[in-house]
C-alpha cells in the first residue's frame, strides 16, 4: 500500500498544482473582465451624461473606391499563374 502511495504522490501533486494555477488564471481573467466592464460603463455614462461639451465628434466615414474594389476586401484567393 505504501508503494502505491509513493507511486501516485507525484501525479497527485502535479494535478493539484495544475488545478491551483488554472483556478488562479480563471479568477484573474474574470476579475479583469469585471473591472474592464466597470471602467467602460462608468466612462460611457460620463461621456453621455456629464460631458456634453466634448470636442470629439463622431461622424461616419466614407468608403473609398479602393476599399470597395477587389483589392480592399482582403481576399487572398488570387491565382499565381
Buried (B, 14 or more C-beta within 10 A) or exposed (E): EEEEEEEEEEEEEEEEEEEEEEEEEEEEEEEEEEEEEEEEEEEEEEEEEEEEEEEEEEEEEEEEEEEEEEEEEEEEEEEEE
